[in-house]
Amino acid sequence: MGVQIIMDGSGDTRHEFDSSDQESVARAERRFQELTDKGFRAVALGRNGSDGEVLRSFDPKVERTLFIPQLRGG
Amino acid sequence: MARIPSRLLDLFRRALGSGARVATARESGRGRPALLRALAAVAPQAHARGLRLLRENLSAEQRGQHEKYGYFEVVGGQTGRQYRIKNGAQMNIEMLDTRGRPAGELCFVPEGGLPVGDVMLAQKLALELFEQDALKAANTFPSRYHNWSLDPPPFGNQTPA
């Protein structure tokens, strides 16, 4: 199982997908593409706060992907 | 009872995020307490989720710092520079000098009016994983407290009259 976590005004919205189910993986890949096209940054989260990794393309093996909205100066 | 200016309400809405619902006195018909109830009722859920997500993704050391001091430190993934991320959603990042003293401030946030925990997590991951992009987006300011590097030695280089 994988989960895509999207930061938003409610805190976050989570979408789980089953990496053994083609349809579920395809939906997750579409969501990945849509969000990154909008400027979200996808990060594979490490365990217990260990180093994560920026994802340039969808990887169904990644357990937890966090989507961070585009950054701007405050 | 005095009306709350719409500009102030707008700032409240921005601070609370897009999911927040803040009723005006006119909308609720019950005056200022409705605004306070709305702030209390809506904001904590989003903020609690944001803080939980933040805590889940801090290292043990960062979590300890955050619980004890209300800030945590991160190392820039590309420069190795140290940053201190304090509780807050704006003007809450200090760049530290090599001795761990504040040397300047950074301000960058993710778009979308996110709760504080989300903002702080985005700042941490950005500095650790795509520091240069974060610095490009950021506004920088001199330290509010002290510019240690430019500080003359106390009473140094002064010629007696």
gemmi code that builds the backbone of each chain (N, CA, C; Angstrom):
import gemmi

chains = {
    "A": [
        ("MET", (0.831, -1.201, 0.000), (0.000, 0.000, 0.000), (0.872, 1.261, 0.000)),
        ("GLY", (0.442, 2.246, -0.744), (1.132, 3.532, -0.731), (0.140, 4.621, -0.362)),
        ("VAL", (0.665, 5.746, 0.081), (-0.233, 6.853, 0.388), (0.353, 8.154, -0.161)),
        ("GLN", (-0.526, 8.938, -0.766), (-0.139, 10.256, -1.261), (-0.760, 11.289, -0.323)),
        ("ILE", (0.073, 12.125, 0.238), (-0.378, 13.106, 1.234), (-0.247, 14.496, 0.616)),
        ("ILE", (-1.372, 15.166, 0.498), (-1.367, 16.485, -0.154), (-1.600, 17.554, 0.903)),
        ("MET", (-0.647, 18.452, 1.048), (-0.824, 19.552, 2.004), (-1.923, 20.480, 1.503)),
        ("ASP", (-2.840, 20.847, 2.397), (-3.894, 21.794, 2.026), (-4.400, 22.518, 3.272)),
        ("GLY", (-5.405, 23.352, 3.078), (-5.901, 24.180, 4.173), (-6.476, 23.401, 5.341)),
        ("SER", (-6.825, 22.115, 5.107), (-7.385, 21.311, 6.194), (-6.276, 20.595, 6.968)),
        ("GLY", (-5.037, 20.819, 6.584), (-3.912, 20.090, 7.182), (-3.311, 19.218, 6.100)),
        ("ASP", (-4.038, 18.167, 5.742), (-3.625, 17.357, 4.597), (-4.775, 16.464, 4.161)),
        ("THR", (-4.716, 16.058, 2.901), (-5.670, 15.083, 2.363), (-4.865, 13.878, 1.908)),
        ("ARG", (-5.339, 12.685, 2.283), (-4.576, 11.466, 1.986), (-5.325, 10.569, 0.997)),
        ("HIS", (-4.574, 10.048, 0.039), (-5.128, 9.099, -0.931), (-4.272, 7.839, -0.893)),
        ("GLU", (-4.899, 6.733, -0.522), (-4.151, 5.473, -0.491), (-4.269, 4.775, -1.840)),
        ("PHE", (-3.255, 4.018, -2.194), (-3.356, 3.191, -3.395), (-2.686, 1.843, -3.141)),
        ("ASP", (-3.179, 0.864, -3.893), (-2.677, -0.499, -3.749), (-1.661, -0.744, -4.865)),
        ("SER", (-0.408, -0.920, -4.468), (0.642, -1.030, -5.492), (0.552, -2.333, -6.290)),
        ("SER", (-0.315, -3.258, -5.851), (-0.462, -4.508, -6.614), (-1.670, -4.437, -7.559)),
        ("ASP", (-2.394, -3.311, -7.530), (-3.583, -3.160, -8.365), (-3.307, -2.108, -9.450)),
        ("GLN", (-3.328, -2.570, -10.702), (-2.949, -1.689, -11.829), (-3.794, -0.417, -11.898)),
        ("GLU", (-5.092, -0.588, -11.692), (-5.989, 0.560, -11.801), (-5.692, 1.592, -10.715)),
        ("SER", (-5.465, 1.076, -9.527), (-5.167, 1.947, -8.391), (-3.835, 2.688, -8.618)),
        ("VAL", (-2.860, 1.980, -9.161), (-1.560, 2.592, -9.451), (-1.710, 3.657, -10.543)),
        ("ALA", (-2.529, 3.366, -11.541), (-2.733, 4.325, -12.637), (-3.377, 5.607, -12.106)),
        ("ARG", (-4.349, 5.442, -11.184), (-4.990, 6.625, -10.590), (-3.965, 7.456, -9.818)),
        ("ALA", (-3.117, 6.747, -9.061), (-2.094, 7.434, -8.255), (-1.101, 8.163, -9.166)),
        ("GLU", (-0.769, 7.527, -10.280), (0.183, 8.150, -11.215), (-0.429, 9.403, -11.839)),
        ("ARG", (-1.713, 9.314, -12.178), (-2.394, 10.494, -12.748), (-2.401, 11.645, -11.744)),
        ("ARG", (-2.685, 11.295, -10.482), (-2.728, 12.326, -9.430), (-1.338, 12.959, -9.276)),
        ("PHE", (-0.315, 12.123, -9.306), (1.069, 12.611, -9.212), (1.337, 13.619, -10.327)),
        ("GLN", (0.953, 13.236, -11.540), (1.218, 14.085, -12.697), (0.461, 15.409, -12.597)),
        ("GLU", (-0.817, 15.321, -12.233), (-1.638, 16.534, -12.135), (-1.056, 17.506, -11.111)),
        ("LEU", (-0.659, 16.966, -9.965), (-0.162, 17.851, -8.900), (1.187, 18.455, -9.260)),
        ("THR", (2.081, 17.647, -9.809), (3.398, 18.189, -10.159), (3.277, 19.192, -11.326)),
        ("ASP", (2.316, 18.945, -12.217), (2.075, 19.919, -13.294), (1.612, 21.261, -12.729)),
        ("LYS", (0.900, 21.209, -11.602), (0.416, 22.445, -10.975), (1.508, 23.143, -10.168)),
        ("GLY", (2.655, 22.511, -10.032), (3.760, 23.140, -9.303), (4.036, 22.545, -7.931)),
        ("PHE", (3.261, 21.519, -7.562), (3.548, 20.850, -6.288), (4.883, 20.107, -6.399)),
        ("ARG", (5.586, 20.046, -5.291), (6.840, 19.292, -5.223), (6.527, 17.959, -4.540)),
        ("ALA", (6.940, 16.848, -5.158), (6.680, 15.525, -4.579), (7.913, 15.059, -3.820)),
        ("VAL", (7.708, 14.667, -2.582), (8.822, 14.209, -1.744), (8.488, 12.834, -1.178)),
        ("ALA", (9.418, 11.882, -1.372), (9.276, 10.574, -0.733), (9.730, 10.742, 0.705)),
        ("LEU", (8.816, 10.522, 1.640), (9.156, 10.752, 3.044), (9.964, 9.585, 3.598)),
        ("GLY", (10.989, 9.922, 4.363), (11.765, 8.880, 5.032), (11.028, 8.430, 6.284)),
        ("ARG", (11.553, 7.420, 6.931), (10.930, 6.930, 8.166), (11.474, 7.694, 9.363)),
        ("ASN", (10.608, 8.025, 10.307), (10.999, 8.710, 11.538), (11.820, 9.974, 11.293)),
        ("GLY", (11.411, 10.736, 10.308), (12.072, 12.018, 10.063), (13.424, 11.898, 9.378)),
        ("SER", (13.780, 10.680, 8.939), (15.062, 10.549, 8.233), (14.928, 11.212, 6.860)),
        ("ASP", (16.080, 11.363, 6.202), (16.104, 12.120, 4.953), (15.083, 11.613, 3.933)),
        ("GLY", (14.376, 12.534, 3.362), (13.460, 12.183, 2.283), (14.166, 12.359, 0.951)),
        ("GLU", (13.395, 12.307, -0.107), (13.990, 12.429, -1.448), (12.979, 13.090, -2.377)),
        ("VAL", (13.443, 14.017, -3.186), (12.550, 14.647, -4.158), (12.283, 13.654, -5.286)),
        ("LEU", (11.024, 13.504, -5.649), (10.660, 12.580, -6.730), (10.413, 13.367, -8.012)),
        ("ARG", (11.112, 13.009, -9.061), (10.908, 13.674, -10.361), (9.822, 12.954, -11.161)),
        ("SER", (9.632, 11.679, -10.862), (8.578, 10.926, -11.563), (7.914, 9.974, -10.577)),
        ("PHE", (6.758, 9.491, -10.948), (5.977, 8.620, -10.062), (6.694, 7.291, -9.860)),
        ("ASP", (6.732, 6.848, -8.623), (7.329, 5.550, -8.297), (6.343, 4.800, -7.405)),
        ("PRO", (5.711, 3.741, -7.921), (4.689, 3.033, -7.139), (5.256, 2.338, -5.906)),
        ("LYS", (6.562, 2.206, -5.843), (7.168, 1.508, -4.693), (7.330, 2.429, -3.476)),
        ("VAL", (7.225, 3.743, -3.714), (7.372, 4.681, -2.591), (6.137, 4.588, -1.690)),
        ("GLU", (6.383, 4.379, -0.399), (5.248, 4.174, 0.528), (4.495, 5.465, 0.840)),
        ("ARG", (5.251, 6.539, 1.118), (4.586, 7.801, 1.504), (5.142, 8.943, 0.660)),
        ("THR", (4.286, 9.539, -0.134), (4.693, 10.692, -0.947), (3.957, 11.928, -0.438)),
        ("LEU", (4.724, 12.956, -0.130), (4.123, 14.215, 0.327), (4.172, 15.228, -0.816)),
        ("PHE", (3.069, 15.908, -1.040), (3.011, 16.943, -2.079), (3.003, 18.313, -1.410)),
        ("ILE", (4.027, 19.098, -1.727), (4.183, 20.428, -1.126), (3.835, 21.481, -2.188)),
        ("PRO", (2.903, 22.379, -1.863), (2.585, 23.431, -2.852), (3.811, 24.294, -3.176)),
        ("GLN", (3.738, 24.968, -4.289), (4.820, 25.833, -4.748), (5.196, 26.849, -3.651)),
        ("LEU", (6.491, 27.155, -3.562), (6.950, 28.093, -2.543), (6.922, 29.520, -3.091)),
        ("ARG", (6.696, 30.458, -2.184), (6.789, 31.878, -2.561), (7.389, 32.642, -1.391)),
        ("GLY", (7.976, 33.772, -1.704), (8.549, 34.590, -0.640), (7.454, 35.139, 0.259)),
        ("GLY", (7.705, 35.205, 1.551), (6.679, 35.652, 2.494), (6.910, 37.098, 2.894)),
    ],
    "B": [
        ("MET", (-21.617, 47.353, 19.839), (-20.299, 46.725, 19.720), (-19.638, 47.134, 18.392)),
        ("ALA", (-18.380, 47.448, 18.428), (-17.705, 47.930, 17.224), (-17.609, 46.813, 16.180)),
        ("ARG", (-17.753, 47.202, 14.897), (-17.632, 46.227, 13.814), (-16.154, 45.945, 13.544)),
        ("ILE", (-15.873, 44.719, 13.175), (-14.494, 44.371, 12.843), (-14.267, 44.701, 11.377)),
        ("PRO", (-13.247, 45.487, 11.054), (-13.035, 45.878, 9.655), (-12.848, 44.651, 8.763)),
        ("SER", (-13.368, 44.738, 7.535), (-13.301, 43.586, 6.634), (-11.856, 43.206, 6.319)),
        ("ARG", (-10.964, 44.210, 6.320), (-9.552, 43.919, 6.039), (-8.963, 43.019, 7.127)),
        ("LEU", (-9.362, 43.279, 8.366), (-8.876, 42.467, 9.481), (-9.418, 41.046, 9.387)),
        ("LEU", (-10.696, 40.944, 9.011), (-11.293, 39.612, 8.842), (-10.574, 38.838, 7.752)),
        ("ASP", (-10.222, 39.565, 6.681), (-9.512, 38.922, 5.584), (-8.170, 38.375, 6.072)),
        ("LEU", (-7.498, 39.161, 6.922), (-6.216, 38.693, 7.470), (-6.421, 37.451, 8.326)),
        ("PHE", (-7.503, 37.434, 9.115), (-7.813, 36.253, 9.924), (-8.004, 35.038, 9.030)),
        ("ARG", (-8.764, 35.239, 7.936), (-9.041, 34.117, 7.034), (-7.741, 33.591, 6.440)),
        ("ARG", (-6.873, 34.530, 6.035), (-5.599, 34.109, 5.444), (-4.769, 33.338, 6.462)),
        ("ALA", (-4.763, 33.840, 7.702), (-3.961, 33.198, 8.748), (-4.466, 31.802, 9.040)),
        ("LEU", (-5.775, 31.615, 8.919), (-6.352, 30.323, 9.265), (-6.331, 29.330, 8.120)),
        ("GLY", (-6.113, 29.796, 6.933), (-6.094, 28.881, 5.806), (-7.415, 28.900, 5.067)),
        ("SER", (-7.381, 28.280, 3.882), (-8.542, 28.374, 3.011), (-9.751, 27.633, 3.561)),
        ("GLY", (-9.521, 26.643, 4.449), (-10.638, 25.860, 4.965), (-11.377, 26.588, 6.078)),
        ("ALA", (-10.854, 27.707, 6.505), (-11.446, 28.366, 7.666), (-12.750, 29.060, 7.300)),
        ("ARG", (-13.655, 29.073, 8.221), (-14.916, 29.780, 8.011), (-15.031, 30.782, 9.149)),
        ("VAL", (-14.952, 32.049, 8.810), (-15.048, 33.074, 9.836), (-16.279, 33.912, 9.557)),
        ("ALA", (-17.229, 33.844, 10.466), (-18.472, 34.585, 10.263), (-18.310, 36.017, 10.725)),
        ("THR", (-18.841, 36.927, 9.956), (-18.841, 38.319, 10.395), (-20.002, 38.513, 11.353)),
        ("ALA", (-19.963, 39.611, 12.082), (-21.051, 39.901, 13.017), (-22.373, 39.986, 12.276)),
        ("ARG", (-22.336, 40.610, 11.084), (-23.576, 40.776, 10.330), (-24.103, 39.416, 9.868)),
        ("GLU", (-23.155, 38.530, 9.412), (-23.570, 37.216, 8.921), (-24.186, 36.378, 10.050)),
        ("SER", (-23.577, 36.434, 11.207), (-24.029, 35.552, 12.279), (-25.150, 36.172, 13.099)),
        ("GLY", (-25.175, 37.518, 13.118), (-26.189, 38.182, 13.916), (-25.921, 38.082, 15.406)),
        ("ARG", (-24.761, 37.547, 15.774), (-24.507, 37.383, 17.202), (-23.275, 38.151, 17.673)),
        ("GLY", (-22.716, 39.006, 16.812), (-21.646, 39.867, 17.258), (-20.300, 39.170, 17.358)),
        ("ARG", (-19.371, 39.802, 18.030), (-17.990, 39.356, 18.062), (-17.782, 37.936, 18.602)),
        ("PRO", (-18.551, 37.478, 19.591), (-18.320, 36.112, 20.068), (-18.407, 35.068, 18.965)),
        ("ALA", (-19.231, 35.324, 17.922), (-19.336, 34.363, 16.811), (-18.000, 34.226, 16.102)),
        ("LEU", (-17.314, 35.352, 15.947), (-16.006, 35.318, 15.301), (-15.038, 34.485, 16.143)),
        ("LEU", (-15.043, 34.722, 17.433), (-14.127, 33.986, 18.307), (-14.467, 32.499, 18.321)),
        ("ARG", (-15.788, 32.191, 18.315), (-16.187, 30.778, 18.289), (-15.715, 30.126, 17.000)),
        ("ALA", (-15.854, 30.871, 15.889), (-15.437, 30.311, 14.596), (-13.940, 30.056, 14.580)),
        ("LEU", (-13.184, 30.999, 15.138), (-11.728, 30.821, 15.188), (-11.384, 29.589, 16.007)),
        ("ALA", (-12.085, 29.439, 17.134), (-11.784, 28.327, 18.037), (-12.252, 27.001, 17.452)),
        ("ALA", (-13.394, 27.021, 16.730), (-13.982, 25.764, 16.268), (-13.295, 25.200, 15.040)),
        ("VAL", (-12.863, 26.065, 14.129), (-12.351, 25.579, 12.852), (-10.844, 25.418, 12.859)),
        ("ALA", (-10.162, 26.409, 13.333), (-8.707, 26.404, 13.221), (-8.037, 25.219, 13.917)),
        ("PRO", (-8.443, 24.826, 15.096), (-7.686, 23.800, 15.797), (-7.610, 22.472, 15.050)),
        ("GLN", (-8.673, 22.111, 14.304), (-8.638, 20.818, 13.596), (-7.540, 20.808, 12.535)),
        ("ALA", (-7.522, 21.851, 11.722), (-6.503, 21.920, 10.671), (-5.120, 22.051, 11.293)),
        ("HIS", (-5.022, 22.887, 12.321), (-3.714, 23.083, 12.945), (-3.234, 21.803, 13.635)),
        ("ALA", (-4.166, 21.066, 14.238), (-3.779, 19.807, 14.887), (-3.268, 18.811, 13.858)),
        ("ARG", (-3.948, 18.731, 12.713), (-3.490, 17.822, 11.647), (-2.110, 18.239, 11.151)),
        ("GLY", (-1.952, 19.545, 10.965), (-0.669, 20.060, 10.479), (0.455, 19.760, 11.460)),
        ("LEU", (0.179, 19.958, 12.735), (1.225, 19.709, 13.742), (1.550, 18.218, 13.836)),
        ("ARG", (0.518, 17.373, 13.670), (0.769, 15.930, 13.713), (1.653, 15.512, 12.533)),
        ("LEU", (1.331, 16.047, 11.357), (2.145, 15.726, 10.174), (3.580, 16.198, 10.374)),
        ("LEU", (3.727, 17.387, 10.965), (5.075, 17.901, 11.226), (5.835, 16.964, 12.161)),
        ("ARG", (5.212, 16.622, 13.294), (5.907, 15.797, 14.298), (6.273, 14.431, 13.733)),
        ("GLU", (5.388, 13.883, 12.892), (5.655, 12.558, 12.289), (6.910, 12.589, 11.422)),
        ("ASN", (7.258, 13.773, 10.950), (8.339, 13.846, 9.967), (9.550, 14.640, 10.439)),
        ("LEU", (9.638, 14.853, 11.757), (10.857, 15.422, 12.324), (11.746, 14.275, 12.798)),
        ("SER", (13.051, 14.487, 12.746), (13.951, 13.487, 13.324), (13.774, 13.542, 14.842)),
        ("ALA", (14.291, 12.538, 15.520), (14.150, 12.494, 16.986), (14.759, 13.754, 17.606)),
        ("GLU", (15.896, 14.171, 17.072), (16.569, 15.352, 17.625), (15.729, 16.615, 17.391)),
        ("GLN", (15.203, 16.733, 16.171), (14.378, 17.905, 15.850), (13.107, 17.921, 16.701)),
        ("ARG", (12.527, 16.729, 16.905), (11.304, 16.650, 17.717), (11.591, 17.100, 19.148)),
        ("GLY", (12.737, 16.660, 19.661), (13.130, 17.060, 21.014), (13.310, 18.566, 21.123)),
        ("GLN", (13.979, 19.152, 20.134), (14.177, 20.610, 20.123), (12.837, 21.329, 20.064)),
        ("HIS", (11.961, 20.836, 19.193), (10.676, 21.499, 19.004), (9.847, 21.464, 20.284)),
        ("GLU", (9.845, 20.309, 20.944), (9.055, 20.197, 22.182), (9.629, 21.086, 23.280)),
        ("LYS", (10.951, 21.142, 23.344), (11.590, 21.878, 24.434), (11.647, 23.384, 24.189)),
        ("TYR", (11.975, 23.769, 22.950), (12.246, 25.186, 22.692), (11.248, 25.868, 21.747)),
        ("GLY", (10.408, 25.078, 21.075), (9.490, 25.693, 20.113), (10.153, 25.997, 18.782)),
        ("TYR", (11.312, 25.438, 18.558), (11.968, 25.530, 17.240), (12.773, 24.258, 17.007)),
        ("PHE", (13.194, 24.074, 15.774), (14.123, 22.978, 15.483), (15.094, 23.457, 14.409)),
        ("GLU", (16.213, 22.763, 14.342), (17.247, 23.193, 13.399), (17.394, 22.192, 12.259)),
        ("VAL", (17.693, 22.720, 11.094), (17.907, 21.874, 9.924), (19.213, 22.290, 9.247)),
        ("VAL", (19.781, 21.357, 8.503), (21.009, 21.643, 7.765), (20.653, 21.710, 6.286)),
        ("GLY", (21.054, 22.787, 5.652), (20.773, 22.952, 4.220), (21.398, 21.824, 3.419)),
        ("GLY", (20.606, 21.200, 2.573), (21.070, 20.033, 1.821), (22.163, 20.345, 0.824)),
        ("GLN", (22.233, 21.589, 0.366), (23.233, 21.908, -0.655), (24.396, 22.733, -0.105)),
        ("THR", (24.130, 23.621, 0.846), (25.209, 24.474, 1.360), (25.781, 23.967, 2.686)),
        ("GLY", (25.048, 23.130, 3.384), (25.478, 22.687, 4.705), (25.231, 23.743, 5.776)),
        ("ARG", (24.609, 24.839, 5.376), (24.329, 25.922, 6.306), (23.237, 25.502, 7.298)),
        ("GLN", (23.303, 26.052, 8.513), (22.305, 25.701, 9.514), (21.190, 26.743, 9.570)),
        ("TYR", (19.982, 26.252, 9.721), (18.799, 27.121, 9.827), (18.011, 26.723, 11.068)),
        ("ARG", (17.332, 27.694, 11.632), (16.449, 27.430, 12.775), (15.022, 27.786, 12.355)),
        ("ILE", (14.149, 26.789, 12.411), (12.739, 27.016, 12.057), (11.941, 27.123, 13.346)),
        ("LYS", (11.376, 28.321, 13.548), (10.644, 28.573, 14.792), (9.142, 28.398, 14.558)),
        ("ASN", (8.395, 28.176, 15.627), (6.936, 28.092, 15.514), (6.428, 29.341, 14.826)),
        ("GLY", (5.656, 29.155, 13.772), (5.129, 30.313, 13.064), (5.017, 30.008, 11.595)),
        ("ALA", (4.382, 30.913, 10.885), (4.169, 30.681, 9.463), (4.770, 31.779, 8.598)),
        ("GLN", (5.342, 32.779, 9.220), (5.994, 33.844, 8.448), (7.134, 34.418, 9.269)),
        ("MET", (8.195, 34.815, 8.594), (9.365, 35.396, 9.279), (9.810, 34.498, 10.428)),
        ("ASN", (9.814, 33.187, 10.188), (10.091, 32.260, 11.286), (11.341, 31.411, 11.060)),
        ("ILE", (12.165, 31.807, 10.070), (13.380, 31.026, 9.825), (14.602, 31.909, 10.037)),
        ("GLU", (15.493, 31.449, 10.882), (16.750, 32.166, 11.093), (17.869, 31.414, 10.396)),
        ("MET", (18.723, 32.153, 9.693), (19.970, 31.562, 9.191), (20.971, 31.719, 10.322)),
        ("LEU", (21.718, 30.680, 10.599), (22.672, 30.749, 11.705), (24.086, 30.867, 11.155)),
        ("ASP", (24.950, 31.532, 11.920), (26.345, 31.584, 11.484), (27.063, 30.325, 11.981)),
        ("THR", (28.348, 30.267, 11.748), (29.083, 29.035, 12.059), (29.131, 28.763, 13.564)),
        ("ARG", (28.798, 29.783, 14.357), (28.766, 29.577, 15.811), (27.331, 29.423, 16.328)),
        ("GLY", (26.409, 29.232, 15.408), (25.020, 28.978, 15.804), (24.264, 30.217, 16.216)),
        ("ARG", (24.764, 31.410, 15.840), (24.070, 32.644, 16.216), (23.261, 33.168, 15.027)),
        ("PRO", (22.127, 33.831, 15.300), (21.311, 34.347, 14.183), (22.105, 35.315, 13.309)),
        ("ALA", (22.123, 35.054, 12.009), (22.859, 35.922, 11.091), (21.952, 36.557, 10.051)),
        ("GLY", (20.676, 36.186, 10.067), (19.736, 36.747, 9.102), (18.428, 35.981, 9.176)),
        ("GLU", (17.432, 36.496, 8.498), (16.133, 35.833, 8.503), (15.676, 35.552, 7.083)),
        ("LEU", (14.965, 34.457, 6.948), (14.415, 34.043, 5.660), (12.909, 33.994, 5.768)),
        ("CYS", (12.247, 34.325, 4.707), (10.799, 34.152, 4.715), (10.338, 33.545, 3.393)),
        ("PHE", (9.888, 32.309, 3.464), (9.212, 31.694, 2.316), (8.152, 30.738, 2.853)),
        ("VAL", (7.078, 30.608, 2.114), (5.968, 29.762, 2.541), (5.402, 29.026, 1.329)),
        ("PRO", (4.795, 27.870, 1.573), (4.078, 27.230, 0.469), (2.777, 27.979, 0.215)),
        ("GLU", (2.327, 27.990, -1.033), (1.083, 28.687, -1.360), (-0.119, 27.941, -0.802)),
        ("GLY", (-1.203, 28.659, -0.579), (-2.457, 27.981, -0.265), (-2.976, 28.159, 1.140)),
        ("GLY", (-2.407, 29.034, 1.939), (-2.937, 29.272, 3.270), (-2.974, 28.019, 4.124)),
        ("LEU", (-1.811, 27.389, 4.312), (-1.743, 26.125, 5.051), (-1.615, 26.375, 6.554)),
        ("PRO", (-2.000, 25.376, 7.356), (-1.785, 25.505, 8.796), (-0.288, 25.560, 9.136)),
        ("VAL", (-0.005, 26.054, 10.319), (1.387, 26.304, 10.716), (2.276, 25.055, 10.611)),
        ("GLY", (1.769, 23.911, 11.056), (2.577, 22.681, 11.018), (2.983, 22.323, 9.600)),
        ("ASP", (2.065, 22.469, 8.655), (2.367, 22.183, 7.247), (3.432, 23.151, 6.731)),
        ("VAL", (3.273, 24.415, 7.083), (4.238, 25.425, 6.611), (5.636, 25.075, 7.117)),
        ("MET", (5.723, 24.744, 8.410), (7.041, 24.446, 8.990), (7.645, 23.172, 8.378)),
        ("LEU", (6.790, 22.181, 8.089), (7.304, 20.945, 7.471), (7.777, 21.232, 6.046)),
        ("ALA", (7.014, 22.027, 5.319), (7.423, 22.383, 3.951), (8.761, 23.128, 3.991)),
        ("GLN", (8.920, 24.028, 4.963), (10.177, 24.781, 5.081), (11.342, 23.833, 5.385)),
        ("LYS", (11.116, 22.896, 6.298), (12.182, 21.934, 6.650), (12.591, 21.112, 5.427)),
        ("LEU", (11.596, 20.523, 4.745), (11.917, 19.653, 3.606), (12.549, 20.447, 2.474)),
        ("ALA", (12.065, 21.676, 2.275), (12.633, 22.501, 1.210), (14.109, 22.780, 1.493)),
        ("LEU", (14.438, 23.159, 2.722), (15.833, 23.482, 3.032), (16.715, 22.229, 2.987)),
        ("GLU", (16.168, 21.093, 3.381), (16.966, 19.866, 3.377), (17.114, 19.278, 1.978)),
        ("LEU", (16.070, 19.413, 1.153), (16.063, 18.668, -0.110), (16.200, 19.527, -1.367)),
        ("PHE", (15.703, 20.760, -1.313), (15.869, 21.640, -2.499), (16.146, 23.062, -2.014)),
        ("GLU", (17.258, 23.158, -1.313), (17.620, 24.406, -0.628), (17.748, 25.595, -1.591)),
        ("GLN", (18.406, 25.375, -2.722), (18.636, 26.510, -3.633), (17.320, 27.075, -4.162)),
        ("ASP", (16.382, 26.204, -4.456), (15.074, 26.680, -4.941), (14.355, 27.453, -3.839)),
        ("ALA", (14.486, 26.958, -2.605), (13.848, 27.648, -1.473), (14.474, 29.029, -1.289)),
        ("LEU", (15.801, 29.098, -1.404), (16.481, 30.383, -1.221), (16.110, 31.365, -2.333)),
        ("LYS", (15.912, 30.817, -3.533), (15.512, 31.685, -4.652), (14.141, 32.299, -4.393)),
        ("ALA", (13.249, 31.496, -3.821), (11.882, 31.983, -3.559), (11.837, 32.912, -2.354)),
        ("ALA", (12.801, 32.764, -1.445), (12.711, 33.436, -0.139), (13.047, 34.921, -0.206)),
        ("ASN", (12.403, 35.657, 0.680), (12.855, 37.016, 0.972), (13.807, 36.917, 2.162)),
        ("THR", (14.893, 37.685, 2.113), (15.862, 37.611, 3.214), (15.950, 38.963, 3.910)),
        ("PHE", (16.217, 38.908, 5.185), (16.279, 40.117, 6.007), (17.457, 40.000, 6.962)),
        ("PRO", (18.020, 41.139, 7.360), (19.061, 41.057, 8.391), (18.449, 40.560, 9.693)),
        ("SER", (19.276, 39.979, 10.532), (18.773, 39.446, 11.792), (18.101, 40.545, 12.604)),
        ("ARG", (16.972, 40.184, 13.215), (16.240, 41.126, 14.064), (17.022, 41.408, 15.346)),
        ("TYR", (17.843, 40.449, 15.714), (18.475, 40.526, 17.028), (19.848, 41.177, 16.987)),
        ("HIS", (20.690, 40.656, 16.114), (22.042, 41.145, 16.131), (22.752, 40.700, 14.868)),
        ("ASN", (23.555, 41.560, 14.309), (24.397, 41.131, 13.203), (25.796, 40.915, 13.774)),
        ("TRP", (25.981, 39.704, 14.291), (27.213, 39.402, 15.017), (28.449, 39.612, 14.151)),
        ("SER", (28.321, 39.247, 12.881), (29.509, 39.297, 12.037), (29.995, 40.734, 11.825)),
        ("LEU", (29.094, 41.710, 11.955), (29.493, 43.102, 11.742), (29.700, 43.851, 13.065)),
        ("ASP", (29.533, 43.122, 14.139), (29.578, 43.766, 15.443), (31.017, 44.163, 15.795)),
        ("PRO", (31.281, 45.437, 16.068), (32.637, 45.810, 16.453), (32.943, 45.266, 17.851)),
        ("PRO", (34.183, 45.024, 18.155), (34.488, 44.547, 19.502), (34.087, 45.604, 20.522)),
        ("PRO", (33.572, 45.207, 21.675), (33.118, 46.202, 22.645), (34.271, 47.093, 23.078)),
        ("PHE", (34.065, 48.367, 22.968), (35.030, 49.394, 23.373), (36.319, 49.325, 22.574)),
        ("GLY", (36.330, 48.565, 21.491), (37.552, 48.437, 20.710), (37.738, 49.618, 19.775)),
        ("ASN", (38.953, 49.829, 19.325), (39.291, 50.852, 18.333), (38.778, 52.238, 18.713)),
        ("GLN", (38.731, 52.531, 19.963), (38.270, 53.865, 20.364), (39.449, 54.643, 20.945)),
        ("THR", (39.636, 55.820, 20.417), (40.745, 56.642, 20.891), (40.262, 57.511, 22.044)),
        ("PRO", (40.946, 57.462, 23.186), (40.505, 58.320, 24.283), (40.609, 59.788, 23.910)),
        ("ALA", (39.664, 60.572, 24.358), (39.651, 61.995, 24.026), (40.819, 62.686, 24.694)),
    ],
}
model = gemmi.Model(1)
for chain_id, residues in chains.items():
    chain = gemmi.Chain(chain_id)
    for i, (resn, *xyz) in enumerate(residues, 1):
        res = gemmi.Residue()
        res.name, res.seqid = resn, gemmi.SeqId(i, " ")
        for name, pos in zip(("N", "CA", "C"), xyz):
            atom = gemmi.Atom()
            atom.name, atom.element = name, gemmi.Element(name[0])
            atom.pos, atom.b_iso = gemmi.Position(*pos), 0.0
            res.add_atom(atom)
        chain.add_residue(res)
    model.add_chain(chain)
structure = gemmi.Structure()
structure.add_model(model)
structure.setup_entities()
